[in-house]
Amino acid sequence: MNTSVMDVDSSDEARARPRVNGGLLAQHQGACVCLLGRVVSCPSPTCLLLEASDSVQHLVQLDRGCSENFDMDMYNKAVQICNKFSQAYYTKP
C-alpha cells in the first residue's frame, strides 16, 4: 500500500488529465491525474483506502462521492492503451 496522501481536486474539472493506474502514479508526482479505483476501506470520514485498477492501494482524501457501477478491468485496459499511445490522446492542457 502506498502511504502517501493524495488530495482529490474538484476545481477546474474541464482540464484534461492523464489517466493512470497505481503503478503509473509515481511518474506524475505533483501533477493532476485521473486515478480510479475500488474503495477498500474508509479509515476516516474524509479519506479512504483506494485500490487502483492494477491492484496497487493508495490513501486518498475525498471531497465528493463516487459511482458504484464501474468496470475496473476495462478501465485498466484503457489506461494502458492511453499511456502506450499517448500521442493519440490529449492529456495535457
N, C-alpha and C positions, 0 to 999 in steps of 0.2 A: 504494500500500500504506500502511495505517495503521501507524505505527511504535510506537504506544503498546502496552504490555504489559497484557493482561487476565489476572487470576487466575481459574482455574476453581474454584468453591466447591462442594464436595460436601456441606457441612453443611446441615442444615435443608432437606432435599430436598422435604419436603411443602409448603413455602411456594410460593404462586403467584408466577410471574414473567412479565412481559410478554415476548412473543416478538418479536424484532427481526431485521432484516437489517442488512447493513453500513452502509447509509445512515442507518438509524434509530438506530444505536448512540450517536451523539454526543448525542442528545436524552435519553439515560439515563445520563449520566456519574455515577459513584458509586453507582449502583443495581445490584441483582442482576437480570440478564436472562437470557433463553434465546436464544443465538445459535448456530445450527447451520451447518455448512459442510463443505467438502471440503478435505482436507489437501493443500496444495501442496508443502510440504517440511517437514523436521524439522531445523532448524539446530542443535539440541542435544537431549540425551535428555529434557529437561524442558520444551521448548517446541516449538511448531510454527507454521507459517505457514498460516492458515486462510482459504479463500475462501468468503465468505458466499453465500447464495442469490442475491444481486443482483450477484455477482462482485467485491465490494469485499473486499480482503485485510486481515487483522489478524494480529498476532503474539500467540499465546496460550500461557500457562503451563498445563500439564496436570497433573492428579493422578490420572487414570484413563483407561482406554481408551474407544473409541467404535465404533460399528457401521459395517460396510461397505455394507450394503444400505439406502439411503435415497434417496427421490425428492426431489432438491433443487428442481426446478421446482414440484412440488406444495407443498412446504414454503413456498417464497417466496409462492405464491398465498395460502396460509393466513395468513402474516404480514401481508400486505397487507389481507386481509379483517378480521383481528383488530384492526388499527390503524384501519381505516376505520369499523368498527362497534364501537369499544371499549366502549361502554355495554353491549353484549351479552355480553362476555367478562370473567370475573373474573381480573384481572391484578395486583391489589394485596392485601396481607394485611389 
